């Protein structure tokens, strides 16, 4: 059948299992039905035997009336019941042969015929011949009665046997149906429930943001179609996410351009001053002074080149690649980019980071993370906010995440990472975030800033960057007590220098 041939699909397997169950149930039903028909036949045979026995008993009763009271009417009635008995034997010949056999049936017919023949001689017989005839009739009647009793006993035993067989057939049928249901259930679990659970477990990392290629749990057409469509969706989401990150980064460049221009203004002013002094004192100044001015020009030129290089590195689009970085140097470079923004907000930035603290990270992504956190703190804290960035290397199982903090995702970077990790704390003394808003801070496009001061993607992008680095992110805040953002990133492996 077509259903059995299409076993490459989940639907085909389920249909095949159910069809097998239906066919098995129908076969067992037919067996049970045929057994019921056989039982019905036994009941019908029992009724025939019962009717035959009643006719024979009536015949013997009339026979006794004839012998005791010489009632001539009893003679005709006895003959009538004998005729009825013969009719039953002949009409239900096949059914009775199945019980008593052909020989037994023929013997009973011959006895009944002889009985009727003797009854026919009753009227014309008298004296000792009548007594002899009476004994003959009584003997034949008794033989008929014994044959019917034996027939009734055999029919009763056959009926009991048939009932017992029917009970066994019913029990076996129910057992087979139950076994079939269990087998079909296990088959459905194997081809549907278990793969769906596997699919669910494989989707959990994707739900946490790890966009990995999804493999089908089985080679069924439905699973392959679903995973192909899901993988295309993941690819599209990954592309859109990269575009969103790049767009946010370019938007940040527009805000940071003024700060970089301000930072470039200082070395350019120094270069201009040194060049003017060289022009004015070129002939009169001593060689050592000239050399000093030239070194200042070279130093300030290098300073401007580093500022421009930092800006270009931040705005360029590169493949994600981890390198060994000094966290303090990285934040100092980021501080140069946001210097003008800090100055405009009259904000103070304090760093407490060990000089030797290093991490494996993508420089551009981590810079984006700190820029977003600083800008978020400036927008939320307002004028004169004090920012503090601290970091330390923690042992496994140690965490500074306070109670009540809102965690983005889970803390598997602590529980599953077998090694030390770097804990970075970005804190401000601003107004803080109300508890009813804290649970939404990681949602895209959610912002606590006034209209025109952000689109609500800052912490969402921070969350994505932390996820890319296999880290964890949490935020704690209370109104009037400021806000703390805790970033956990894998640090040195246990036992490493």
N, C-alpha and C positions, 0 to 999 in steps of 0.2 A: 504494500500500500504506500501511497505517497507520503503519508505522515511518518511512517517508519523510515523512509528513504532520506528524509530531511533531518538528519541527526546532527548537522553542523550548526544548528541554531538552537538557542535555549527554548524557544517556542516548540520546535519539533521534538525536543527531548521531553518536555512537559506533556505535550499531546500524546507522545508515544507511551509514556508512563501511565497516563490516565486511560488511554485506549486499552492498554494491557490489563489494567485493573477492571475496566468495564467488561472486556471479553472474558476474563477469569470469573467475574461475578455472574455473567450471563451463563457461562458453562456450569458453574456450581448451581445456579438457579434452575437450569434445565434438569440437572441431576436430581435436585431436590423435588422438582415438579414431577419428574417421572416416578420418583419414589412415592410421592403422594398419590399418583395414579394407581400404582401397585397396591398401596394401602387401601385406596378406595375399592379396588377390585376384591381385596380380601374382605372388606366390610360387606360388599355385595354378596360374595360367596357365603359369608356368615348368615346373611338374611335368608338366602336360598336354603341353607341347611336348617335354619330355624323354622322356615315354613314347612320343609319336608318333615321335620321332627314333629311339628304340631299336627300335620296331617296324619302321621303314623300313630300318634297318641290318640287322636280322635277315633281313628280306625280301631285301635285296641279297646277303647272305651265302649264303642258300639258293639264290638265283638263280645265283651263281657255282658252287656245288656242282653244280647241275643242268647248267650248261654244260660244266664241266670233267670231271665224273665220270659224267654221264648217269644220276644217281641219281634214280629216279622218285619216291622218298620226299621228296627236296628240293623237287620240284614242289608237292606237297601242302602242305609246310611253308611254302614261299614264298607260296602262295595264302592260307594261314592268317594269315600276318603282314600280307598285303595287306588281308584282311578286317578284322583288328584295327585297322589304320591307318584304314580307312574308318569303323569304329565310333567311333574317337576323334574323327575330324573331324565326324561327325554329332552325337555326344553333347555335345561342347563347342563346338558351332557358334558360340554367342554370344561366348564368350571368344576363340576363334580369329579371328572376324571383326574384333574390336577390335584385333588385332595385324596381320593380313595383309589385311584388307579382304574384302568379299563376293566380289569377282571372283577374287582369288587363291585363296580357299577353294574356290570352285566349279571352278576350273581344276584344282586338285590332286585333287579328287574325280573329275573326268572322266578324268584321267590314270591314277589308280588303277583305275578301272573298266576302262579300255582295257587296262591292264597285266594285270588278272585275265582279261579276255577272251582276250588273247593266250596267257596261261598255259593256258587251257582248250583251245587249239588245238594245244598242244605234242604231245600223245600221238598224234594222227592225222596228223602232218606228218613228211615225210622228205625227204632230198636237199637240193636247192638251196632249196626252200621252207622247210626247217627252218633253214637258215642265215639266210634273210631274216627268218624269225620270231624267230630268236635276236637278230638285230640290232635288230629292232623292240622286243623285250622289254627289251633292254639300254638302248636309248635312252629308253624310257618310265621305266624304273627310275632312270636317271640324272637325268631331269627331276624325278622325285619327290624324289630325294635332294637336288638343288639347291634345290628349294622348301622342304624341311624345314630345310636349313642356313640359308637366308635367314630362314625363320621363327624359328629358334633365335637368330640374330643380332639380329633385331628385338626378340625377347622379352628378350634379355640387355640391350639398350640401354634398353628401357622399364623393366626392373627397376632398373638403375642410376640412371635418372632418378628413379624413384619413391623410391629410397633417399635420393638427394640432396634431393629435395623434402621427405621426412620429416625429414631432418636440419635443414633450414631451418625447417620448421614447429615442430620441437622447440625450436630456438634462439630463434625468434621468440616462442613461447609462454612459454619461461622468461624472456625479456627483458620481455615484457608483464606477467608475474606479478611480476617484480622491480620494474618501474615502478609497478605497482598498489600493491605493498607500500610503496614509498617515498611515493607520493601519500597513501595512507591514513595512514602514519606521520606525515607532515607535517600532515595534517588533524587527526590526534589531538593532535599537539603544539600546533597552533593553538587547538583548542577545549578542550584539557584541560591539557596540561603547562604551556604559557605562562601561561594564566590562574592556574593553581595557584602558579606562581612569583611572579606579580604579587601574588597573595593573600598569599603568604609574606612578600614584601617589605613589604606594607602592614601585616602583623601584627607586624613587628619593633618599630616604635615602641610598639605596644600592649604588647608583652612587656616593654619598658623602662618601662612605667607611663604612657605618654601615651594616655589614653583618648579617642581620636578616633573619629568616626563612620567606619565601614568601608563603602567603596563596592564593589559587585560588579564584578569584572573584566570580565564579560560579562553579557548579558541573559538567560542561560540560567536556567531555573527553579531548578535545584539551587543555583547560585551566589546567586540572589536569596533563596531560602529560608534558605541558610546565613548570609548576611550579615544578613538581618533578625533571625534568632535570635541571632546574635552581637552585634548592636547592642543588642538588648533585654537581653542579659546584661551588656554594658558599662554600660548605663544603670542596671541594678540594682546593679552593682558600685560605680558612682560614687555612687549614693544611699547604699549601705551604708558606703562609705568616709567620706562626709560625716558620717553618723551616728556612725561610730566616732570621727572626729576631735572631734566635738562632745561625745561621751560622755567621751573622754579629757580634754577641756578642762574639763568640769564636774567630773570626778573631781579634776583639779588644783585647781579652786576650793575644794574641801573641804579640801585640804591647805594652801592659801594663805590660807584665811579667818583662821586664827590669826595669821599674819604681818601681814595687813592690819589686824586688830583691834589688834595691838601697835603698828603704825605710827600708827593713829588715836588711840591712847591718849595719845601725847605732845602733839599739838596740842590735844586736848580738855582735858588737864591744864593746859596753858598758858592756854587760854581760861577755864577755871574759876578759875585763880589771878588772872588779870586782872580777872575779874568780882568776885571777893571783895575785891580791893583797891579797885575802884571803889565797891563798897557801903560799905566802911569809910572811905574818904578822899574821898567824893564832895563833902562840904561844905568840907573843910579843904584839899584838894590844889589846887595852882595849875593853871590851864588847860593849860599845856604838859605837865604830868605826866598829866593826864586824857587829853589827845590822844595821848600815847605809849601809854597802856594800851589805848585804843580801836584804835590802829593794830595793836598786838599781837593783839588779838582778831580784827581783820579779816584779818591775815596768816595766823594759825593756822587761821581758818575756811577761807580759800582753800587752805591746805595740805591740810586734811582733804578738801575738795571734790575736789582733784586726785587724792588717793589713791583715793577712792571712784569717781571717773570712770575711773581706770586699771583698777580691778577690773571695773567695768561694761563697759568697752570690751572687755576680755579675754573676759568671759563671754558677751557678746552674739553672736548668730548673724547674720553679714552676708555679702553677696555678695563674692566675691574681687575685690579692686580694688587695683591698685598705685598708690602715691603716693610723692612724693619725700620721703625721711625722712633725718634726721640719725641715723647709727648710734649715736653716743655718747649722744644724748638717749634713743633707744629703749632702750638697755641700762640707762641710769640709771633709767628708768621701770620696767623689768623688775626691776631690783635692789630697788626699793621693795617689789614684790610678794613677792619671795623673801627679804626681809630677815630675817624671823623664823626661816625655815628655816635660813638661814646661821648665825644666832645660836645656834639649838639644836644645830647640828652643830659649833659652835666653829670654823667655816670662815672662811677669809680669801679675799676676792675682790679681785683686782688687775686694773685696766683699763689697756690701752695702745692707745688708739684716737684717731686724729687728730680734732681738733674739726671740721674741714671735710669729713670723709668722709661722703658721702651715697650712698644707694642707692634704687633704685626697687623697692618691695616692698609687700606687704599687711601693714600694721602688726600686726594681730591674729595672723596666721600666723607672722610673724617673732618676735613675743613668745612664742608657743607654742614655737617652735624653741629659743629661749634658755632658757626655763623648763625644758623637757625635758632639755636638755644639762646645765644646772646641777644639776637633781635627780638625773640619772644619775650625775654626778660625785660628788655628796654620798653617794648610796647605795653607790657602788663604793669611794669613797675612805675613808669612815669619819670618825670624829671628828678634828678638827684639820686637815682637808685644805686645801691651798692651791690655789685656782683662779685661772687667769690667762686673760683674754680679750683678745686682740690682733687687730688688723686692719690691712690695708694695701692700697693700690691697686697692682695688678701689671700689667705689660705682657703682651701676648699671648705665650704660649710659656714664661712664667716660672711656676714652681710650687714650693711648699715641701713638696709631698707626698713623704715619705721613702720609701725602698725598703722593700718588705715591707708597706706599708700595705694595708688591705682597702678596696677601692673599691666603693661602691654604684652599680651600673650601669656607665657608662663615663665617659670624660673628654672627651666631645664639646663640653662647654662651653668647653674650652680649645682643642681642635683646630678646631672649627667656628665659634666665636664670633670675629668679626673686630673686636676691640676690647679694651680693658682690662677687667679683672675684679677684684672685691673678694675678697680671701682673708682669711677669719676663722679664727682658731685659738683653740679652747677646750681648755685643757690643765689637768691636775691632777697632783699628786705622790703619788697613791694607790698601791695595790698593783699596778695594771696588770691586763691580761687575758692568760691563757695563749694561746699560738699556736693550740692546737687548738680554742679557743673563739672566737678572733677572727673566723674565717670565717663564724660564725653570728650575729654581733651585730646584723645588719640583718634577721634573720628575725623575723616577728611572734611574740610570746609567748615569745621567748627572753630570759632574764635571768640575770645573774650574781649578783643580789642574793639574800639569804636569803628564805625564804617569808614572805609578808606585807609585803614591801618593794618591791612593784612587780610588774606583770603582763607586762613584756617588750615593751611597745608604744612605749616612749620613742623609741629610735633609728629604729624603723619609721616612726613619725609624722614624725620629723625628716627622714627620707629622702623622704617624700611631700611635705613642705613645700618642701624644696630642689628637688624635681622640678617642683613648681608654678611655681617661680621660674626654671626653665630653668638650674639650677645643678648642681653636682657635690658629692659628699660622700665623705669618706674618713676612716678611723680607723686610728691606729697606736698600738701599745702593746707593752710588754715587762714581764714580771713584775718587780716591784720598782722599775720606772723610770717609772711613771705612764702616763697615757693622753693622747693628742692627737686631737682631732676637728677635721678641716679642712673648712671649708665654702667653696665657690667660687661666687660669684654674679656675674652680668653687671654690670659697672660702667659707666663712661662710654664712649661710643663714641669711636673713634680720631679725634683732632682736635677733640673737643669741649672746652669749658671745664670 
